[in-house]
Amino acid sequence: MKDKLIKYCNSIGIEKVGISDIGPYEDLKKILINREKKGYVTGLEGANIEERINPKLTMKDVKSIIVCLFPYHVEEEKGANISNYTYSKDYHYIAHEKLNLIGEYLIEEIKGFKYQAYVDMGPLVDRYLGYRAGLGFFGINAHLINDDYGTYFFIGYIINNHFFEYDKPLQRTCYQCMRCVKACPGQIILGNFDINPVRCRSFITQKKKDLDELDKKIIKKDNIIFGCDICQNVCPHNKGIDITRMEEFKENLIFKLDYDEIKGMSNKGFKRKYGDRAFAWRGRKVIKRNYEVINDIKIED
């Protein structure tokens, strides 16, 4: 059945599929507890550590976890001012649709099959699942790295009640060249495969709370008004990575947001035009504020 699963995934454009075991992940638990103690949390993480390390708390009869990679890398357009992961339609929609196709296929193939599909906002730690499923190895910047995709991919997973043979984690790490450590605007990459995300430039551009002076100094180090690509741009594992073969990530691309347009829009108008984009989830005001901070424009309501 695993071979049939992989063949079906390939038929809908998913090239990288792996199977994670179901834990509980005690090694991950130690990491999460330590991060919490040190204050390395943003509030966007799941609050319940037990739920993050034990899939059985999400599905009692879980037998395995299907993990899929969704590569999104495209050629960057000159003058782009949003992160490259936001160029296409929101990846949540694209990946969820694919995962549900897999789920419906397996319902037809396996009697009594049940599943729950997640992209980014699920109960488990997606990068860790990708690692457990043998789909990549960790970089110093805490990104998961795949030999074919570099770090330019999203992760989706399907918790399910059928046993698929587990894949084995790769016993590798990144080159540890420390280029990302040196280049990081907020100096949040600690050099030990951990980060302090509180001053992460990407996180700061998504904060709804007022930015303090250090936040402003950090986001002024680049012109990207939502997200941050710097640690990926300097990573040698991303050198020569091909553009995605998934057509969904190459269609209807937006590379730049116009300040005058955003400024003149209502919140409803912004949502109506950009609501299906990943950069829109924090709203118009956050985008507008970031542009004004980066370009030294007097912030207006």
N, C-alpha and C positions, 0 to 999 in steps of 0.2 A: 504493500500500500504506500510505503514511503516513496518508492520509485514513481508510482502513479501520481502522487502528490507533487513531486518535483517536476514531472513532465507537464502537469496541468499548469503549475505556476509559470513555467517557461512559456507556455502557450499564450499566457496573458501578459507577457513582457517582464516577468519577474525572474531574474537570472540567479539571484543569490538567495537560497533558502536553507535554513538549518533548523535543527531541533534541539531545544534546551530541555534539560532535566527539570524537575519540579521542586527542587529544594527540600526543606528550607535552606536558604543560602546564608550559612552562619558566618562565612568570611565577609560577605557584604554587610551583614548586621554590625560587625565590629567597626567597619569603615563608616557606616552611617551614624552610629552612636558617637564615634570620635569626632565626626564633622559637626554634629549637633553640639557637642560639648565645647568645641572651639568657636562656635558661632558662624560656621561656614554654611549658612542657610539663607535663602532669600524670601521664603514664605510661599514660593511657587511649588515647592516640593510637597509630596504627600506627607502628612503629619504623623501618620501611624507607621512606625518602622516595621512592626510585625507584618502588616499588610504588604509592605514593600519587599519583604524577603520570603514570604510564604504564600505561594499561589493557591494553596488550599483554602485560604481565607476568602478568596474571590470565587473559586469554584471547588466545592467539596470533593467532587469525583474527578478532578483533573488528573490526567495521565501523562501529558506531554505539552510542550509549548512550541508552536510553529513560529519561527522568526523569519521575517523577510526584509530585504534591503531595497530601498527605492532611490536610485541615483538621480541627482537633480542638476549636475554641473552643466552649465552652458557657457558660451563665450560671453564675457562681460562687455557691455557697451560702454564706450568712453563717456564719462560724465554721470555714470550711475550714482545714485545717492541712497539706495536701499541695499540691504544685504542680499547676496545672490540666492539665498534660499527662499526669498520672497518674490522673485521675478514672475513665477508662474501662478496659476490658480492655487489657492491654499492647499498645501500638501495633505492636510487632514482629510479633505474631501477625496483627493486622488487615491491616497493609500487605503482609506476606509472602503472605498468602492472595490478595490482589488481584493482586499482581505475578505470582504463579504462574498465576493464571487468564489473565493476558495472555500469559504464556509458552506455555501450553498452546494458547491460541487461535492464536498465531502458528505453532506447530508444525503445526497443521492447515492453515494458509494458505500457508506458505512451505516448499518442499521443502528438507530439510537444515537447517532452522533449529535453532540451538543458543543457549542463554542461561544466564546466571547472575544471580540476583536478590538484591539486598541492601537491608537497611534498617538504617541507623545503624552497623552493625558491619562494613561491607564494607571493601575495601582502599582505595577512593578517598575523596576528601573530598566528602561529599554536598552541602554548601552551595555549594561551587565548581561542582559539576556542575549544580546548579539554576540558577546564574548563567550558565554556558555554554549551557544549554538555553533561555535567554530567559525563565525563569519568575520572576525576581525581581532585585532590586538590593540591594547591601549597605548596611547601616546602620553607624553609628559603633560600635555594640556588637558588630559582626561577625555579627549575624544577617542572614539573607536575608529580604527584605521583598517580599511580593506585594501588588499593589494591592487585590485582593479579600479576601485572607486576613490581611493584616498579617504578623505573624511567627508566627501560631498555626497552624503546619502541620508535619508530618513530611515527610521526603523519602525516596523509595525509587527505586532505579534498576535497570535491566536491561542488563547488558553482553551484547551479542549479535553474531552473525556475519552480519547482514543490513544493507545500507546503507539507512538512512532519511535523507532530506534533513535536514541540520543546521539548527537554529535559531540566531539571532544573539543574543548577550548584549545586555541593555539598557544603554544608555549614560547611566545615572542613578545617583544616590546618595540616601540619606535626606536629610531637611531639615537635618541637622546642627545641631539645636537644642540639643544637649548636655544634655538633660534626663536621659538615661540615665547620662551621665558623672557628673552631680551626685548622682543618686539611688543609684548602685551601692553596696551595703554595704561591699564590699571595695575600692572605688576601683580596679577593675582595668581599666576602659575607658579607653584611653589617648588617645582623641580623634583618632586617625589611622587608624581602621578596623581597629585591632588591639587585642587584649586580653592581659592576663597572667592566665591562668586559675588559677594556683596559689592565689590568694586569692578565687576566685569562690565566692560563697555556695552556689550549687548544687553545685559540686564538693566543697566542704567537707562538706556534708550527706551526701555519698556516700563520704567517706573511711573506710577501715577502720582506718587508723592512728590513734593517739591524737591528739587535737586540742590544739594549743598555745593559749596565752592569746589570741593575736590571732585564731585561728580561732574561738574561743568568743565573743569580742567581736563578730565579724562575724555569726555566725549568730544572735546574740541580737537583732539589729536587725529581726527579723521573727518571726512565729510559725509559719512554714512549716517543718515538720520534715523534709521531703524536697523538694529542688529549690529554685528561687527564681524568682519572676515579676516582680520589681521593675522591671527595665529594660524589660520588655514592658508592664507596667501604665502606665508614664509615657510611653510612646512615642506620639506623635500619629498615627503610621501605623496604630495599632491602634484609634483612636477610631472608634466606629460600625461596627466589623466585625460582620457577621452571624454567628449561631451556625452551626456546621457543618451541612451537609445530608447528611453521611454518617451513616446511622443507627447504625452500629457504635460511633461515638464518643458516642452519646447514650443508650446502653443500660447498665444495671447499674452506675450511677455510684456511686463512693465519694468523699466530700468530706473526711471526717475520720476519723482513726485515734484510738481511745480508748487512753489510756496504761495504764489498769488492765488492759484486755484484753491489750495487747501484753506488759506486764510479767508477766502470769500465764500466757502461752503458752510452750510449748516451741518450739524452733526448727523441729521437724517440723510442729507444729501451725500455726505461722505460714506455713510453706511450703504446707501443705495448703490453708489458707484463702485466702492471698493470692498464691500462686505464679504466677498468671496476670496479675499487676499489675506495671506498670513500676517501682513504688516498692519491690518486693520483692527485686530482684536483689542488693542488698547485704546483705540479711538482717535479721532481727529486732533484733539487738543494735545495729546502726547507728541504726535508727529510734528505739529506746528511749533510746540515748545522746543523740541530738539533742534529744529531748523534755526530758530531764533537764537538759541544758545550758541550753536556752532558758528553761525554767521554774524554774531554780535548785533543782532537786531533787538530793539527794545521790545520786551515781551508784552503782548497785549492779550486781553481776554478773548 
